Amino acid sequence: PLQGEDWLKVGVSNDPLRRAREFARRWYEVFDLDQALLVDAEAMADARALERDIRARFAEHRAPMPLHITAAAGGATEWYRGALPVLADYARQCANAGHAVHTPARGWFANALARELPLLHDWASAVLRDVDCDAEDAVGLRMRLPPTHVALLCDAIDAHVACGLDPTPHLPGAVSAWRRGLRL
């Protein structure tokens, strides 16, 4: 579900974190991770069968994709309104049938982001190298970082924080100092 809305996205993905990122830069603010749920399926065919079942059962809830969602991500026909309670009940039925159900989904996303933490230092350093910023020069970083790169760094760091993770030990020193300065 979207934060503060009764719209929700139903879909199949073998990488829900990547998929959420495709829909919105700040996906962790756009989607309500405390209301969201994920249902595991053994195989893609099983996942597709669940999705077809949802489409058939909840057709009256189908809705257009919200305008603030990135259209290039696709999935325009997989949006529903007013369906969260009935889909939550459907997820319970899935759990009773043996599927793992992650609800709320925030924990699942936190685990997925935690697996990325060891890569965060190298990724942030590459973002800085892209604009010739030294990973340990906080002053130069403040002066040279363009808005596009500020957004990249903030979005990645804030995603970890939103899911209860501390990315600071996994960031270059200048990025940690720069980020602390942004919060002042």
BELVENJO-V126381 format. One record per residue. PSI is psi in whole degrees, 0 to 359 (none if undefined). D_FIRST is the distance of its C-alpha to the first C-alpha in Angstrom with 1 decimal. Layout:
# BELVENJO-V126381
PSI_D_FIRST / PSI_D_FIRST
This chain:
# BELVENJO-V126381
153_0.0 / 148_3.8 / 125_6.5 / 15_8.5 / 167_7.2 / 20_6.7 / 145_5.7 / 156_3.8 / 131_6.2 / 133_8.9 / 175_11.8 / 135_14.8 / 142_15.9 / 359_18.7 / 81_17.4 / 330_13.6 / 312_14.6 / 318_16.6 / 316_14.0 / 320_11.4 / 328_14.5 / 330_15.3 / 331_12.4 / 139_13.1 / 312_16.0 / 58_14.3 / 326_11.1 / 346_11.2 / 332_11.0 / 315_8.6 / 142_5.7 / 92_5.6 / 342_7.8 / 346_9.2 / 340_6.7 / 156_5.8 / 153_8.8 / 137_11.3 / 123_14.2 / 144_17.5 / 149_20.0 / 321_23.7 / 161_24.1 / 324_22.4 / 321_24.0 / 318_22.3 / 317_18.8 / 323_19.7 / 319_21.0 / 317_17.8 / 317_15.9 / 321_18.8 / 317_18.7 / 314_15.1 / 319_16.1 / 316_19.2 / 326_18.0 / 29_15.0 / 325_16.7 / 347_16.9 / 357_13.1 / 144_13.3 / 161_12.7 / 157_13.8 / 135_12.0 / 146_11.4 / 333_14.6 / 5_13.7 / 141_12.2 / 110_15.3 / 329_16.7 / 343_19.0 / 344_16.4 / 196_16.6 / 25_14.2 / 338_14.5 / 10_14.9 / 31_11.8 / 144_9.3 / 151_8.9 / 141_9.0 / 19_9.9 / 357_9.4 / 313_7.4 / 318_10.9 / 327_12.7 / 327_10.6 / 320_11.0 / 319_14.6 / 319_14.8 / 322_13.9 / 321_16.7 / 322_18.9 / 317_18.3 / 317_19.2 / 334_22.3 / 2_23.2 / 0_23.4 / 143_20.3 / 130_19.0 / 125_15.6 / 104_14.1 / 125_12.2 / 158_11.2 / 348_10.7 / 319_12.1 / 319_15.5 / 314_15.3 / 322_14.4 / 317_17.2 / 320_19.6 / 317_18.9 / 324_19.6 / 325_22.6 / 336_24.1 / 345_24.1 / 317_25.9 / 341_29.4 / 349_28.7 / 319_27.6 / 310_31.2 / 321_32.3 / 312_29.3 / 322_29.8 / 322_33.5 / 321_33.1 / 318_31.1 / 318_34.0 / 328_36.6 / 333_35.1 / 23_36.5 / 41_39.5 / 135_38.3 / 133_39.8 / 349_37.2 / 5_39.4 / 88_40.3 / 323_38.0 / 311_40.2 / 324_40.3 / 314_36.6 / 324_36.0 / 331_38.4 / 347_37.5 / 117_33.8 / 159_32.5 / 325_29.2 / 321_27.6 / 327_28.4 / 314_27.4 / 316_23.9 / 310_23.9 / 313_25.2 / 316_23.1 / 315_19.8 / 315_20.9 / 314_22.4 / 329_19.6 / 315_17.1 / 314_19.5 / 317_20.0 / 333_16.3 / 15_16.4 / 19_19.6 / 148_22.0 / 105_25.2 / 349_25.9 / 312_29.2 / 348_31.5 / 12_30.2 / 151_30.8 / 148_34.1 / 317_36.0 / 324_35.9 / 319_32.1 / 314_31.8 / 317_34.4 / 316_32.9 / 319_29.4 / 320_31.1 / 328_32.9 / 331_29.7 / 351_28.6 / none_32.0
